[in-house]
């Protein structure tokens, strides 16, 4: 069963999702690998744009098997579909079930809920989750970066914010996402000369990331490098960004950045 699950996982990774799903569904419920196989079936269904079936599968697995990993995957799927209220509910069930001394990997539930709370504009609750995530996993760069960036973006606890982001970068120095956070935090403070080097480095590490490319365009504009800014924004459109980002970037290509924008 382990070899079969592994083979199915590899097929999913290489995009042969239908074959992966068929192989993974053959793993019996009595197997120790059944739960993970079903989660990977859902991943294959999502890749095939059969999201509704994936959602039903994960929801049923979370409830009938009391699978924390299935519930986590279900919460992530709800968040990816902008059902942030639903995601907050599911992450909350995971968090409420944690023991008094939670395992380090529980940071995932807290950061996940925080991300959805931020989408719902519920900053105090999100901040509390991020603080708890860093308390549980003080060496986890994703948690460090998320809290540090969220503070810097709001002009809060700036010394601590930069310390957290820099610690995340030190742990994973080749992470374009964390280097982007460092650059974007400097950008938020109006320190464009300091920001540009970090954002160029991040873009070189993650050239296909529309958010990082967008940030690089913004800092170029602020430095008066308007031709380069529009070039980067046009690249964002080629990278198939979410619709909301696409509309925002199209406006910047046409009008540039207003003086009060940040």
Phi, psi and omega in degrees: 000322180296315180296322180293317178297317180298316179297318178297320178298318180295318178299319176300315182299328181266008173087004177269068193290322181296317178293321178299313181300315180299318181292316183290327180289344178282348180286123187289156180298336180285347183286146174295343183259007184299312184300310181295323179298318180294323177297322179286330171301315179299320177300319176295319179297320179297318178298332179269010181063026175258058189294323181298317179294320178298318180297315179299318181297312182293320179297315180295319180295319180297324186269320183278322182263356184052044183274117178292322180293323177294319179296321178297316178297322178295316178299316179298321180294317177300317179298319181294338178262013179066019172269073188285330174297314178297320180296316179302319179299313183290317175300322181298322177297321178293316183292319181295336181272358183291146175289170181301323177250085190288155175293156183300325185287359175292347176304330183299320181293319183290317178293321177300312179295321179300318181299318178289323177298322177296321177296333179268006179062039178247069187298313183303317179292321179296316180299319179299319178294319181293320176299317179295321179299316180291326177296318181288320187228075186292351177251010181273111186297327180297318179291316179301314183295317184296315179292314181299314180295318181297321176294311184299320181299331182260002181071027183254143171043052193297320179298315179293322182300310180294326177298318179295314181295317180296325176294319177299317179295322179296324179288319180231078187293345179257017178274111177299325182296318183286323177293322174300317179300318180297313179295318182290329175295317175298320179301314181301332179272000181081011180268071190290325180296322177286324184293321192298321180297317179295318183290324175295320178296315180299317181293328177290330179278329183229068185293343181260011181268115184294327181293314180296318179297320177298315179299319180296319176300318181297315182290325175300316179300315181296334179270007178082010182264069194286327178295316179294324179299311181294327177299315180294319180296321177295326175296324178305316182296329178288341184268012176054062180285167173302155186303319182298318177294319180303313182296320180295318182289321177301322177294321179293321178300321182283318191246348187075192178262132175288157184301325184277350180290149175213000000 
